[in-house]
Amino acid sequence: MKINFEKDVALGPLTTFGIPAKAKLYTTFKNAEELRAISLSDEYADNEVFVLGGGSNVLFNGDFNGLVIHSQVTGRKKYLKDEDTAFVIGGAAENWSDFVAWTIDEGLAGLENLSGIPGSVGASPVQNIGAYGVEVGSLIHKVECFDMVTRDTILLSADECKFGYRDSIFKNEGKGRYIVLRVSFRLHPSKKAQNLTYGPLKNFESNLGRVPTTAEVAKEVIRIRNSKLPDPKVTGNAGSFFKNPIVRIYFYKEVMSALSPDIPYYETDDPYYIKIPAGWLIEHAGLKGYSVGGAEVYPSQCLVIANKGDATAQDVLEVAHHVRDKVLEKYGVTLHPEVNIVDTGIKVTILGTGTSKGIPEVGCFCPVCRSDSPKDQRTRCSALVETKGVTLLIDVSPDFRQQALRTNITSLDAALITHSHYDHVGGLDDLRPFCAGGKFSIYLRKDVNEDLHKRLDYCFRESLYPGVPAFDMHEIADTPFMVKGVKVTPISVLHGKLPIVGFRIGDFAYVTDAKTIPEEEKEKLKDLEVLVLNGLRYKEHFAHFTIEEALEMIKELKPKRAYLTHFCHEAGKHEELEEKLPAGVSPAYDGLVINIP
Ligand code: EPU
């Protein structure tokens, strides 16, 4: 089957933000056969891929240097099972609002509270869209997807979709793998509204003096939405830009209430956690109408960032960062974006570049340890990777607190751990500020997890001392894994005899503490833009590459640029080392920022 790939396609008109951006390659699919052909193409194999639905929850940060696949699967069907149950099926590209209106016209109840939401049927399970007391996950029966890995069509049950608040398997391990073809919903044959728990709808019911019809609720929901939310046909936006943070009650009482006693909250299904309306926090932090260029905090619903007409993605992100920082400053909680921020760029901040003792070494008077140059002050090794709106920390060094303060790290999505030696994990307890909004995710090998359970046993007991860090440990194998939509490929290397991991994210790889890289793992380090690799010193070491060995490896792997890290003082002063290294290789230093387009 011949697939047509268009070049340089404008994405602005395909998104509700309406911000100009182009896709290097673009194609559409109408069914599983076309997706199978796409999955077999060179264009698919050679490019980063993004699957576009209704474009109502996405912000392209600049041109997309990859392949955009756009659903065109249409069609609606209805099956009456019995007097209580009906199933409706919608193609992924069906317009969501029209689909909901159709179910109401067909005399089926359930989706009425979700009226007027921009976007497509296919996006509804991805984000687990929710409004006015209903989350779509509770009404989804099955999701039919195409698996781009096995090239089979599969049916996922609601349980298998792992629905959470604005979350699902499609945003995590299934991202880029399961492409939604059709969604089926279990509805109720009735004209009576089903869920009137949301305050304003409860009032609507009592004002009417009877249970409203589905059509009446749909009309009321659309009226409420129009009074608060900008119409994307007129003012570009992607609905709520941030998620409402879910925080531990303990954190709310101890930290947030101490900063401001009147912060509202809602209960959640978990008795230990509550949900805070982020719109309230943003408004009360004085940010209503705050704008940069053409982007503004929408005055009648501060959770929305609107495009006043000529906003760039950079304007939107500057507003978002300012909002995040001000809310954190005033209320102590970090907001996380709900909108899918898409870019192929990666920003790496090297947080620490020293070996286990750091430089200067305590009690050492050598010229390197006495150097005044900031580039000779090396804290223990760690790096921060920012891509697609996600911030990942590689290793949590004992100097993490200092690194976080000087780099102004206010938001972290997860940590990836190379191995359990103290200089790579000693700062784990200092991740506490990032555990406030729920458990903090850590990705690590099984042996490392077991080691940390012993060392940090106080974090994993049945009954926990309040305030200890809350971790969600994800054990990784030697196959790629997804962290909030970012694909991470583990690279198995040997640290002396100890098997440890490095990580590849896009065209960036970070390998530290290696002495041997097995042949098959070298394959995973080909065609890199940037490689960060350890080079301890000139003298031989049983567990670390020397600088010479690191340079040999770089010669073999041929990344476009390489940086050395994990230095001890015997590597010499930064300035002198820089002069000795060949073109394309530099010594990393604390605070170095590497941008990969
Ligand atoms: N609030 C303010 N100022 C604001 C915005 C809200 O004080 O600028 C207060 C409101 O007065 C209210 C509370 O915050 O007391 C909650 O506001 P609202 O009911 O409007 O809902 P929300 O929590 O801000 C969520 C969804 C919306 C959904 C509404 C209604 C998220 C991220 N957003 O917003 O979904 O329409 O509830 O159910 O959960 C979307 O996801 O794009 C979206 C629009």
Residues whose N, C-alpha, C, O or C-beta is under 5 A from the ligand:
A	BS01	EPU	G130 A131 Y132 G133 A238 G239 S240 F242 K243 N244 P277 G279 W280 E283 P299 S300 Q301 C302 L303
